[in-house]
Amino acid sequence: MPLALVALAAMLFIIGVTGNYGTAGALVEDDVMGNPGPGFLQFMIGIIGIGAFFRLIGMPNAGRVFLILVILVYLMKNSNVITALENVSNAATSTSPSSPSAAAAPAAAGVSTTAGAPLGLAGAVSATPVGSPLPAGGSGTH
C-alpha cells in the first residue's frame, strides 16, 4: 500500500507540474465511469455483488471459482488485454537476455525466432488436421 501511495503522489506531482488537469481528469473519468463501455466502477460493483451473493447462500468457495471464471472470460473476450500482456512479456524477455550466447542459442539450434511466427524446429513435422488434404509434395507415408 505505501508503494501505491508513493506512485499516486508521483503521478499527481507530474500532473501538477505539467498542468494537464483537464486531460488527466477526463482520462480518469473515462476509466472509472466507462465512456465507450462499462467502466471500472461497474466492473467492481459486479464483482462485489457476485461475492456477496455466494457468501449469503453459504458457498464462498463456489463464489471464488465463479469469480475466477468471470475474470478469465473477460480477459479472453478482450483481445487488447491479451495483446498487451504478450507485448509486455516479449519486451521483458527480449530486452535483457542472460548472456549474449543465450540469445544466439535458438538460431544455432535451428529454431525460428521470428516474433509472432509459430515455433519452427528443425526436422519438425507440420501439424495438419485429420482428414485435411496433404500439403503439396506430401506422400502420406512417414
C-alpha positions as CSV (number, residue, x, y, z in Angstrom):
1,M,0.0,0.0,0.0
2,P,2.7,2.5,0.7
3,L,4.2,1.9,-2.7
4,A,0.8,2.6,-4.3
5,L,0.5,5.9,-2.4
6,V,4.0,6.9,-3.5
7,A,3.1,6.1,-7.1
8,L,-0.1,8.1,-6.8
9,A,1.8,11.0,-5.3
10,A,4.3,11.0,-8.1
11,M,1.6,10.9,-10.7
12,L,-0.2,13.8,-9.1
13,F,3.0,15.7,-8.8
14,I,3.8,15.2,-12.5
15,I,0.2,16.3,-13.4
16,G,0.6,19.4,-11.3
17,V,3.9,20.3,-12.8
18,T,2.8,19.9,-16.4
19,G,-0.7,21.5,-15.8
20,N,-2.7,18.7,-17.6
21,Y,-5.5,18.8,-15.0
22,G,-8.3,18.6,-17.6
23,T,-6.8,15.8,-19.7
24,A,-6.0,13.7,-16.5
25,G,-9.5,14.3,-15.2
26,A,-11.1,13.2,-18.5
27,L,-9.0,10.1,-18.6
28,V,-9.8,9.1,-15.1
29,E,-13.5,9.7,-15.6
30,D,-13.5,7.6,-18.8
31,D,-11.7,4.7,-16.9
32,V,-13.9,4.8,-13.8
33,M,-17.3,5.6,-15.4
34,G,-16.7,4.0,-18.8
35,N,-17.2,6.3,-21.7
36,P,-17.3,3.7,-24.6
37,G,-18.4,0.8,-22.4
38,P,-18.7,-0.4,-18.8
39,G,-16.0,1.1,-16.7
40,F,-14.1,0.1,-13.6
41,L,-16.8,1.1,-11.2
42,Q,-19.5,-1.1,-12.8
43,F,-17.0,-4.0,-13.0
44,M,-16.2,-3.6,-9.3
45,I,-19.9,-3.4,-8.4
46,G,-20.5,-6.7,-10.3
47,I,-17.5,-8.4,-8.6
48,I,-18.6,-7.4,-5.2
49,G,-22.2,-8.4,-6.0
50,I,-21.2,-11.9,-7.1
51,G,-19.0,-12.3,-4.0
52,A,-21.8,-11.1,-1.7
53,F,-24.4,-13.4,-3.3
54,F,-22.3,-16.5,-2.9
55,R,-21.4,-15.5,0.7
56,L,-25.1,-15.1,1.5
57,I,-26.0,-18.5,0.2
58,G,-23.2,-20.1,2.1
59,M,-21.0,-21.1,-0.8
60,P,-17.9,-18.8,-0.7
61,N,-15.6,-21.3,-2.4
62,A,-18.1,-21.7,-5.3
63,G,-18.2,-17.9,-5.5
64,R,-14.4,-17.7,-5.8
65,V,-14.4,-20.2,-8.6
66,F,-17.2,-18.3,-10.4
67,L,-15.3,-15.0,-9.9
68,I,-12.1,-16.6,-11.4
69,L,-14.2,-17.8,-14.4
70,V,-15.8,-14.3,-14.9
71,I,-12.3,-12.7,-14.9
72,L,-11.0,-15.3,-17.3
73,V,-13.9,-14.8,-19.7
74,Y,-13.4,-11.0,-19.5
75,L,-9.7,-11.4,-20.4
76,M,-10.4,-13.9,-23.2
77,K,-13.1,-11.6,-24.6
78,N,-10.9,-8.5,-24.5
79,S,-8.2,-9.2,-27.1
80,N,-6.5,-5.9,-26.3
81,V,-5.6,-7.2,-22.8
82,I,-4.0,-10.4,-24.2
83,T,-2.1,-8.5,-26.8
84,A,-0.8,-6.0,-24.2
85,L,0.3,-8.8,-22.0
86,E,2.1,-10.6,-24.9
87,N,3.8,-7.3,-25.8
88,V,5.0,-6.8,-22.2
89,S,6.2,-10.4,-21.9
90,N,8.0,-10.2,-25.3
91,A,9.6,-6.9,-24.3
92,A,10.7,-8.2,-21.0
93,T,12.3,-11.3,-22.4
94,S,14.0,-9.5,-25.4
95,T,15.4,-6.6,-23.5
96,S,17.8,-8.4,-21.2
97,P,19.0,-11.8,-22.2
98,S,21.1,-13.5,-19.5
99,S,24.1,-13.7,-21.8
100,P,24.9,-13.0,-25.5
101,S,25.3,-16.7,-26.2
102,A,21.8,-17.4,-24.8
103,A,20.3,-15.1,-27.4
104,A,22.1,-16.8,-30.2
105,A,21.4,-20.3,-29.0
106,P,17.9,-20.7,-30.6
107,A,19.2,-19.7,-34.0
108,A,22.1,-22.1,-33.7
109,A,19.7,-24.9,-32.7
110,G,17.6,-24.3,-35.9
111,V,14.7,-22.7,-34.0
112,S,12.8,-19.9,-35.8
113,T,12.8,-16.8,-33.6
114,T,10.6,-14.5,-35.7
115,A,8.2,-12.6,-33.5
116,G,4.6,-13.8,-33.9
117,A,5.5,-16.8,-36.0
118,P,4.9,-20.4,-34.8
119,L,7.8,-22.2,-33.3
120,G,9.7,-23.9,-36.0
121,L,12.1,-26.7,-35.0
122,A,14.5,-28.3,-37.4
123,G,13.1,-31.6,-38.6
124,A,9.6,-31.0,-37.1
125,V,6.5,-32.3,-38.9
126,S,3.9,-29.7,-39.6
127,A,0.6,-30.3,-37.9
128,T,-2.4,-30.8,-40.2
129,P,-5.9,-31.5,-39.1
130,V,-7.2,-35.1,-39.5
131,G,-9.0,-35.5,-42.8
132,S,-7.4,-32.4,-44.5
133,P,-5.7,-32.8,-47.8
134,L,-1.9,-33.3,-47.6
135,P,0.3,-30.3,-48.3
136,A,1.9,-30.1,-51.8
137,G,4.6,-32.8,-52.2
138,G,3.3,-34.8,-49.3
139,S,3.2,-38.6,-49.8
140,G,1.2,-39.6,-46.8
141,T,3.8,-42.0,-45.5
142,H,6.5,-41.4,-42.9
